[in-house]
Amino acid sequence: MGNSSSMLTQYDIEEVQEHCNHTFTQQEIVSLYQRFCQLDRNGCGFISADEFLSVPEFAVNPLSQRLLKMLYGLNFKEFVAFLSAFSPRATVENKIEFIFKVYDTDCNGKVSFNDMLDVLRDLTGQFISEQQREQVLTEVLEEAGYQKDSSLVLSDFKKILGNSGLKMEAEVHLD
């Protein structure tokens, strides 16, 4: 399974399914493996940043650089686990954990106001001013019972996003 030129065995498929909490069917895992092999042009069992950026939808994503840091050095099994947050079968908790990792770029288990501001900056670009971003973020935090100087841990994120009624869905296209 480490070498992209090999074929997946039934055992490999079941192992990957277990690793990603059964968010993908066996057929979806086979499709993801085929796509992984297409992207892994040098056949090393990992997808490089350049190979990821060859996917147009990924390259134009305003968070692509953050996602690349999360994807760096992933083998196929880890790649599928990464994508599982985008599955319609992923739990809200799994999706929130993924979002938290996007914000927690230094992997210290905390998300600061500046971490959130950086993501908001990536998402909004030049469409709103820095002052507007700070104001919006401050209001959202205060509405959730936090202050600008709060550092949020995963449980805080779960509380805020889980109670917000947000419907968090994205699709993984296997074509």
C-alpha positions as YAML, in Angstrom:
chain: A
units: angstrom
residues:
- id: 1
  name: MET
  ca: [0.00, 0.00, 0.00]
- id: 2
  name: GLY
  ca: [2.97, 2.34, 0.56]
- id: 3
  name: ASN
  ca: [4.02, 2.09, -3.08]
- id: 4
  name: SER
  ca: [1.48, 3.65, -5.39]
- id: 5
  name: SER
  ca: [2.17, 1.13, -8.13]
- id: 6
  name: SER
  ca: [0.89, -1.76, -6.02]
- id: 7
  name: MET
  ca: [-2.73, -2.81, -5.89]
- id: 8
  name: LEU
  ca: [-4.91, -2.61, -2.82]
- id: 9
  name: THR
  ca: [-5.79, -5.91, -1.23]
- id: 10
  name: GLN
  ca: [-9.05, -6.55, 0.58]
- id: 11
  name: TYR
  ca: [-7.06, -6.37, 3.82]
- id: 12
  name: ASP
  ca: [-5.64, -2.95, 2.82]
- id: 13
  name: ILE
  ca: [-9.11, -1.64, 2.02]
- id: 14
  name: GLU
  ca: [-10.51, -2.84, 5.35]
- id: 15
  name: GLU
  ca: [-7.52, -1.39, 7.20]
- id: 16
  name: VAL
  ca: [-8.05, 2.00, 5.54]
- id: 17
  name: GLN
  ca: [-11.77, 1.83, 6.30]
- id: 18
  name: GLU
  ca: [-11.01, 1.18, 9.95]
- id: 19
  name: HIS
  ca: [-8.44, 4.01, 10.03]
- id: 20
  name: CYS
  ca: [-10.99, 6.52, 8.70]
- id: 21
  name: ASN
  ca: [-13.86, 5.28, 10.91]
- id: 22
  name: HIS
  ca: [-15.76, 3.83, 7.94]
- id: 23
  name: THR
  ca: [-16.53, 7.22, 6.43]
- id: 24
  name: PHE
  ca: [-15.84, 5.78, 2.98]
- id: 25
  name: THR
  ca: [-17.19, 2.63, 1.35]
- id: 26
  name: GLN
  ca: [-14.80, 0.06, -0.06]
- id: 27
  name: GLN
  ca: [-15.53, 1.28, -3.60]
- id: 28
  name: GLU
  ca: [-14.84, 4.89, -2.57]
- id: 29
  name: ILE
  ca: [-11.50, 3.82, -1.08]
- id: 30
  name: VAL
  ca: [-10.59, 2.09, -4.34]
- id: 31
  name: SER
  ca: [-11.53, 5.28, -6.24]
- id: 32
  name: LEU
  ca: [-9.50, 7.40, -3.82]
- id: 33
  name: TYR
  ca: [-6.55, 5.04, -4.29]
- id: 34
  name: GLN
  ca: [-6.76, 5.42, -8.06]
- id: 35
  name: ARG
  ca: [-6.81, 9.20, -7.67]
- id: 36
  name: PHE
  ca: [-3.93, 9.06, -5.18]
- id: 37
  name: CYS
  ca: [-1.88, 7.04, -7.68]
- id: 38
  name: GLN
  ca: [-2.65, 9.55, -10.45]
- id: 39
  name: LEU
  ca: [-1.46, 12.41, -8.25]
- id: 40
  name: ASP
  ca: [1.64, 10.53, -7.04]
- id: 41
  name: ARG
  ca: [3.40, 10.97, -10.38]
- id: 42
  name: ASN
  ca: [6.82, 9.93, -9.08]
- id: 43
  name: GLY
  ca: [5.40, 6.77, -7.46]
- id: 44
  name: CYS
  ca: [6.98, 7.36, -4.03]
- id: 45
  name: GLY
  ca: [3.80, 6.65, -2.03]
- id: 46
  name: PHE
  ca: [3.35, 10.29, -0.99]
- id: 47
  name: ILE
  ca: [1.92, 13.29, -2.80]
- id: 48
  name: SER
  ca: [4.18, 16.33, -2.98]
- id: 49
  name: ALA
  ca: [3.02, 19.93, -2.66]
- id: 50
  name: ASP
  ca: [3.47, 20.41, -6.42]
- id: 51
  name: GLU
  ca: [1.37, 17.32, -7.11]
- id: 52
  name: PHE
  ca: [-1.42, 18.59, -4.83]
- id: 53
  name: LEU
  ca: [-1.27, 22.01, -6.44]
- id: 54
  name: SER
  ca: [-1.80, 20.35, -9.83]
- id: 55
  name: VAL
  ca: [-5.44, 19.83, -8.78]
- id: 56
  name: PRO
  ca: [-7.13, 23.06, -9.90]
- id: 57
  name: GLU
  ca: [-9.77, 23.03, -7.14]
- id: 58
  name: PHE
  ca: [-7.05, 22.67, -4.53]
- id: 59
  name: ALA
  ca: [-4.74, 25.26, -6.06]
- id: 60
  name: VAL
  ca: [-7.40, 27.99, -6.01]
- id: 61
  name: ASN
  ca: [-8.59, 27.22, -2.47]
- id: 62
  name: PRO
  ca: [-7.75, 30.20, -0.26]
- id: 63
  name: LEU
  ca: [-6.65, 27.79, 2.47]
- id: 64
  name: SER
  ca: [-4.49, 25.63, 0.20]
- id: 65
  name: GLN
  ca: [-1.23, 26.61, 1.89]
- id: 66
  name: ARG
  ca: [-2.63, 25.70, 5.31]
- id: 67
  name: LEU
  ca: [-3.96, 22.42, 3.96]
- id: 68
  name: LEU
  ca: [-0.61, 21.63, 2.34]
- id: 69
  name: LYS
  ca: [1.03, 21.81, 5.77]
- id: 70
  name: MET
  ca: [-1.50, 19.24, 7.01]
- id: 71
  name: LEU
  ca: [-1.01, 17.02, 3.96]
- id: 72
  name: TYR
  ca: [2.79, 17.05, 3.86]
- id: 73
  name: GLY
  ca: [4.22, 13.54, 4.08]
- id: 74
  name: LEU
  ca: [0.92, 11.66, 4.21]
- id: 75
  name: ASN
  ca: [0.76, 8.14, 2.83]
- id: 76
  name: PHE
  ca: [-2.44, 6.79, 1.29]
- id: 77
  name: LYS
  ca: [-4.02, 5.66, 4.56]
- id: 78
  name: GLU
  ca: [-3.36, 9.06, 6.17]
- id: 79
  name: PHE
  ca: [-4.55, 10.80, 3.00]
- id: 80
  name: VAL
  ca: [-7.91, 9.00, 3.24]
- id: 81
  name: ALA
  ca: [-8.17, 9.85, 6.94]
- id: 82
  name: PHE
  ca: [-7.53, 13.51, 6.03]
- id: 83
  name: LEU
  ca: [-10.28, 13.41, 3.39]
- id: 84
  name: SER
  ca: [-12.73, 11.68, 5.72]
- id: 85
  name: ALA
  ca: [-13.69, 15.05, 7.23]
- id: 86
  name: PHE
  ca: [-15.24, 15.88, 3.85]
- id: 87
  name: SER
  ca: [-17.36, 12.73, 3.70]
- id: 88
  name: PRO
  ca: [-21.11, 13.08, 4.17]
- id: 89
  name: ARG
  ca: [-20.77, 10.19, 6.64]
- id: 90
  name: ALA
  ca: [-18.29, 12.07, 8.85]
- id: 91
  name: THR
  ca: [-19.70, 13.19, 12.16]
- id: 92
  name: VAL
  ca: [-20.03, 16.86, 13.06]
- id: 93
  name: GLU
  ca: [-17.39, 16.20, 15.72]
- id: 94
  name: ASN
  ca: [-14.95, 14.89, 13.08]
- id: 95
  name: LYS
  ca: [-15.57, 17.97, 10.94]
- id: 96
  name: ILE
  ca: [-15.01, 20.30, 13.88]
- id: 97
  name: GLU
  ca: [-11.77, 18.49, 14.75]
- id: 98
  name: PHE
  ca: [-10.61, 19.00, 11.16]
- id: 99
  name: ILE
  ca: [-11.49, 22.70, 11.23]
- id: 100
  name: PHE
  ca: [-9.62, 23.06, 14.51]
- id: 101
  name: LYS
  ca: [-6.50, 21.56, 12.90]
- id: 102
  name: VAL
  ca: [-6.78, 24.05, 10.03]
- id: 103
  name: TYR
  ca: [-6.73, 26.91, 12.54]
- id: 104
  name: ASP
  ca: [-4.09, 25.38, 14.85]
- id: 105
  name: THR
  ca: [-1.16, 25.76, 12.47]
- id: 106
  name: ASP
  ca: [1.50, 25.51, 15.16]
- id: 107
  name: CYS
  ca: [-0.09, 22.29, 16.50]
- id: 108
  name: ASN
  ca: [0.00, 23.49, 20.11]
- id: 109
  name: GLY
  ca: [-3.60, 22.44, 20.78]
- id: 110
  name: LYS
  ca: [-4.78, 26.06, 21.04]
- id: 111
  name: VAL
  ca: [-6.21, 28.58, 18.62]
- id: 112
  name: SER
  ca: [-5.57, 32.24, 19.36]
- id: 113
  name: PHE
  ca: [-7.31, 35.34, 18.09]
- id: 114
  name: ASN
  ca: [-4.42, 35.85, 15.67]
- id: 115
  name: ASP
  ca: [-4.74, 32.26, 14.37]
- id: 116
  name: MET
  ca: [-8.41, 32.89, 13.63]
- id: 117
  name: LEU
  ca: [-7.62, 36.28, 12.13]
- id: 118
  name: ASP
  ca: [-5.04, 34.67, 9.81]
- id: 119
  name: VAL
  ca: [-7.64, 32.20, 8.50]
- id: 120
  name: LEU
  ca: [-10.20, 34.95, 8.09]
- id: 121
  name: ARG
  ca: [-7.59, 36.99, 6.19]
- id: 122
  name: ASP
  ca: [-6.92, 34.00, 3.90]
- id: 123
  name: LEU
  ca: [-10.64, 33.56, 3.27]
- id: 124
  name: THR
  ca: [-11.58, 37.19, 2.70]
- id: 125
  name: GLY
  ca: [-8.49, 38.54, 0.95]
- id: 126
  name: GLN
  ca: [-8.95, 42.18, 0.00]
- id: 127
  name: PHE
  ca: [-12.75, 42.07, 0.23]
- id: 128
  name: ILE
  ca: [-12.86, 43.47, 3.75]
- id: 129
  name: SER
  ca: [-10.46, 45.60, 5.73]
- id: 130
  name: GLU
  ca: [-8.28, 44.37, 8.58]
- id: 131
  name: GLN
  ca: [-10.34, 46.48, 10.98]
- id: 132
  name: GLN
  ca: [-13.57, 44.86, 9.74]
- id: 133
  name: ARG
  ca: [-12.06, 41.38, 10.14]
- id: 134
  name: GLU
  ca: [-11.00, 42.13, 13.71]
- id: 135
  name: GLN
  ca: [-14.42, 43.58, 14.53]
- id: 136
  name: VAL
  ca: [-16.31, 40.60, 13.13]
- id: 137
  name: LEU
  ca: [-14.08, 38.10, 14.88]
- id: 138
  name: THR
  ca: [-14.28, 39.98, 18.19]
- id: 139
  name: GLU
  ca: [-18.08, 40.04, 17.98]
- id: 140
  name: VAL
  ca: [-18.28, 36.32, 17.16]
- id: 141
  name: LEU
  ca: [-16.02, 35.44, 20.08]
- id: 142
  name: GLU
  ca: [-17.92, 37.68, 22.50]
- id: 143
  name: GLU
  ca: [-21.25, 36.26, 21.36]
- id: 144
  name: ALA
  ca: [-19.88, 32.79, 22.15]
- id: 145
  name: GLY
  ca: [-18.69, 33.95, 25.59]
- id: 146
  name: TYR
  ca: [-14.99, 34.40, 24.83]
- id: 147
  name: GLN
  ca: [-12.70, 37.40, 24.77]
- id: 148
  name: LYS
  ca: [-10.20, 38.56, 22.17]
- id: 149
  name: ASP
  ca: [-7.32, 37.31, 24.34]
- id: 150
  name: SER
  ca: [-8.86, 33.84, 24.79]
- id: 151
  name: SER
  ca: [-7.03, 30.82, 23.47]
- id: 152
  name: LEU
  ca: [-9.51, 28.22, 22.34]
- id: 153
  name: VAL
  ca: [-8.90, 24.51, 22.79]
- id: 154
  name: LEU
  ca: [-10.71, 21.79, 20.86]
- id: 155
  name: SER
  ca: [-13.53, 21.53, 23.42]
- id: 156
  name: ASP
  ca: [-14.18, 25.28, 23.00]
- id: 157
  name: PHE
  ca: [-14.36, 24.84, 19.23]
- id: 158
  name: LYS
  ca: [-16.79, 21.94, 19.65]
- id: 159
  name: LYS
  ca: [-18.92, 24.05, 21.96]
- id: 160
  name: ILE
  ca: [-18.98, 27.04, 19.63]
- id: 161
  name: LEU
  ca: [-19.46, 25.21, 16.33]
- id: 162
  name: GLY
  ca: [-21.56, 22.35, 17.71]
- id: 163
  name: ASN
  ca: [-24.05, 24.77, 19.23]
- id: 164
  name: SER
  ca: [-24.11, 27.13, 16.29]
- id: 165
  name: GLY
  ca: [-26.43, 25.00, 14.21]
- id: 166
  name: LEU
  ca: [-24.02, 25.27, 11.30]
- id: 167
  name: LYS
  ca: [-24.41, 22.60, 8.69]
- id: 168
  name: MET
  ca: [-20.86, 21.73, 7.70]
- id: 169
  name: GLU
  ca: [-20.73, 19.80, 4.47]
- id: 170
  name: ALA
  ca: [-18.26, 19.47, 1.67]
- id: 171
  name: GLU
  ca: [-17.88, 16.87, -1.00]
- id: 172
  name: VAL
  ca: [-14.96, 14.74, -2.02]
- id: 173
  name: HIS
  ca: [-15.03, 14.32, -5.78]
- id: 174
  name: LEU
  ca: [-13.60, 10.99, -6.83]
- id: 175
  name: ASP
  ca: [-13.42, 11.74, -10.55]
...
